Amino acid sequence: MSDASTRAAPAAPAAAAERLRITEIFHSIQGEADAIGWRTVFVRLTGCPLRCVWCDTTYSFHGGEWRSLDEILAEVARHGARHVCVTGGEPLAQKRCLTLLQRLCDAGYEVSLETSGALDVAAVDPRVRKVMDLKAPDSGESARNLWSNLDHLLPHDQVKIVIASRADYEWARAVVAEHAIDRRCMVLFSPVWGKVAPRELAEWIIADQLPVRFQLQLHKLLWNDAPGR
């Protein structure tokens, strides 16, 4: 065997190991969770292994642009906001998302992560506020819920359940009670835009005296869910 055939392939450039595929970075108002109303820089990563039927960010499934972590941090800093939200798609589908989260925390930002709940959150920096979905049946992806993630929730984290029907609501009510999720962290119930009337969901929560927080997506009310807002 020749020396050439046994020679190791050249290592990838260090910069290539520090990149993420980004759909968009934009400056807006946080529309949900406990940081609602704050000026926030959103870093939307490309790609998602789930296909929820009501997804409103399908444009992030493909495409995007490779950007270095240094470039991402510089773009975030340019907007002068204290809050940063790393979202998708499913940001944890890119392994270097964990490094981005750590670097944002190290830079002094208040960092939140929007994640589907289908991928392991155990390695997420504990300084990050995880906003983790549990997928109700009408999403079409409830079988993907990774229930062990509940064991990695911290008091500052949040569990969000997006509700498209009365059946989804009853499922969510049962899951919160069975797993005592409200004792772990804040629980958010949010109606699917155009599927459940917000007032109806609010009245269900009141009637059942649930220990959950009702939320509407503020960005939809302000900008009708336009991309980049």
Helices and strands as residue ranges (DSSP letters): H 3-6, G 14-18, E 19-29, E 39-45, G 58-60, E 65-68, H 69-78, E 83-87, G 91-93, H 97-106, E 110-115, E 129-133, G 137-139, G 142-144, G 147-152, E 158-163, H 166-179, G 181-183, E 186-191, H 198-208, E 213-214, H 218-223
